Amino acid sequence: MSEPRAFNVPRDRYYDGTHHLWAMRDETSGRVRIGIDAIGLEALGELAYVAVDKVDALIARGASVGTLEAAKMTTSIAAPITGTIVARNKDVLADPRLINEDPYGAGWLLEIEPSMWSADAAEMLSGDAIAPWANAEIEKLDAETEGPRGASSAAG
């Protein structure tokens, strides 16, 4: 039997578990940086193209803010929070592979000035809720790809 897969799922941020996006608030500026998590990236495959809405666009939690085109599929990026886009990661727009290489660092997608952070954060996974969610998502991914089964671990 193969070893269960493990994915890096840092506990220092919030996760939109449905759409596999993370959100991390800068306590100084209040802005929230978002990106796609490692489990979602595994399901997509290597990214080939990224498009995101423009700076100053008003966005609502759950609404599309762009698209990701990858080896396995094309998908919409659903905003994990409500607010205004204040920055786009020009590096990943030029080279989407950066997202696959460093999804929680250089591979971020957007920076948002939140308008409802407390309410949006309450709708996402954080702290002790992250590991059980990540483990369940890894098991689903493994079952879909007929990979190894069993308990998987989320690092963080």
C-alpha positions in Angstrom: 0.0 0.0 0.0 1.3 3.5 -0.9 1.9 6.2 1.7 -1.0 8.6 2.1 -0.3 12.0 0.5 0.2 15.0 2.6 -0.3 18.6 1.5 0.9 21.8 3.1 -2.1 23.6 4.5 -0.8 26.4 6.8 -2.9 27.1 9.8 -2.1 30.9 9.8 -4.9 31.7 7.4 -8.6 31.1 6.6 -9.9 28.7 4.0 -12.9 28.7 1.8 -13.3 25.0 1.8 -15.8 24.8 -1.0 -13.6 26.6 -3.5 -10.1 25.8 -2.1 -9.1 29.4 -1.6 -7.1 30.8 1.3 -7.4 34.3 2.8 -4.8 35.9 5.0 -5.4 39.3 6.7 -2.5 41.6 7.3 -3.1 42.9 10.8 -1.4 46.2 10.0 -3.1 47.3 6.8 -6.3 45.2 7.3 -6.0 44.0 3.7 -6.6 40.4 2.8 -4.4 38.4 0.4 -6.0 35.5 -1.3 -4.8 32.5 -3.2 -5.6 28.8 -4.0 -4.6 26.1 -1.6 -2.4 23.1 -2.4 -5.2 20.6 -2.4 -7.1 22.6 -5.0 -4.0 23.0 -7.1 -3.5 19.2 -7.1 -7.0 18.8 -8.4 -6.4 21.4 -11.2 -2.9 20.3 -12.2 -0.3 22.8 -13.5 -1.7 26.2 -14.2 -1.4 27.6 -17.7 -3.4 30.8 -17.5 -4.8 33.1 -14.9 -7.2 36.0 -15.3 -8.4 38.1 -12.4 -10.6 41.2 -12.1 -9.1 44.7 -12.2 -7.9 46.8 -9.3 -10.8 48.9 -7.8 -13.4 46.2 -8.7 -16.0 45.7 -6.0 -16.4 42.0 -5.3 -18.9 39.9 -3.2 -18.1 36.7 -1.4 -18.9 33.8 -3.7 -18.9 35.9 -6.9 -16.4 35.2 -9.7 -13.3 37.3 -9.6 -11.4 35.5 -12.4 -10.5 32.2 -14.0 -7.8 29.6 -13.7 -6.9 27.4 -16.7 -5.0 24.3 -15.9 -3.9 21.0 -17.4 -7.0 19.2 -16.0 -9.8 21.9 -16.3 -10.8 25.5 -16.3 -12.5 26.9 -13.3 -13.9 30.2 -12.0 -12.2 31.9 -8.9 -15.0 32.6 -6.4 -14.1 35.5 -4.0 -13.7 34.2 -0.5 -14.5 37.6 0.9 -16.4 40.8 0.1 -14.5 44.0 -0.6 -12.5 46.0 -3.2 -9.6 44.6 -5.1 -6.5 46.7 -4.3 -3.8 44.7 -5.9 -3.3 41.9 -8.4 -0.2 39.7 -8.5 1.3 40.7 -11.8 4.0 38.0 -11.4 1.4 35.1 -11.5 -0.5 36.8 -14.3 2.7 36.6 -16.3 3.8 33.2 -15.1 0.9 31.1 -13.6 3.4 28.3 -12.7 4.4 30.5 -9.7 1.1 29.5 -8.1 2.0 25.8 -8.4 5.5 26.4 -7.1 4.6 28.6 -4.1 0.8 28.8 -3.5 1.0 30.4 -0.1 3.8 32.9 -0.8 4.8 34.3 -4.2 1.7 32.5 -5.8 -1.0 34.7 -4.3 -3.7 36.0 -6.6 -5.3 39.2 -5.2 -5.2 41.6 -2.4 -8.6 42.9 -1.2 -9.7 45.7 1.1 -12.4 43.8 3.0 -15.7 45.4 3.7 -17.2 42.6 5.9 -14.1 40.8 7.2 -15.6 39.5 10.5 -18.7 38.1 8.8 -16.6 36.6 5.9 -14.0 35.1 8.3 -16.7 33.5 10.3 -17.9 31.6 7.2 -14.4 30.2 6.5 -12.4 27.5 8.1 -9.6 28.4 10.6 -7.6 27.1 13.5 -8.5 23.6 14.6 -11.1 23.2 11.9 -8.4 23.2 9.1 -6.8 19.8 9.6 -10.1 17.7 9.6 -11.3 19.5 6.5 -7.9 19.1 4.7 -7.8 15.4 5.6 -11.3 14.9 4.2 -10.5 16.8 1.0 -7.3 14.8 0.6 -9.2 11.5 0.9 -11.8 12.7 -1.7 -9.0 13.7 -4.0 -7.3 10.3 -3.6 -10.6 8.5 -4.2 -11.2 10.5 -7.4 -7.7 9.8 -8.7 -7.7 6.2 -7.4 -4.7 7.0 -5.3 -3.8 5.8 -1.9 -6.6 5.7 0.7 -6.5 6.1 4.4 -5.7 8.8 6.8 -3.7 11.7 5.3 -2.2 14.5 7.2 -2.3 18.2 6.8 0.9 19.9 7.7 0.9 23.4 9.2 
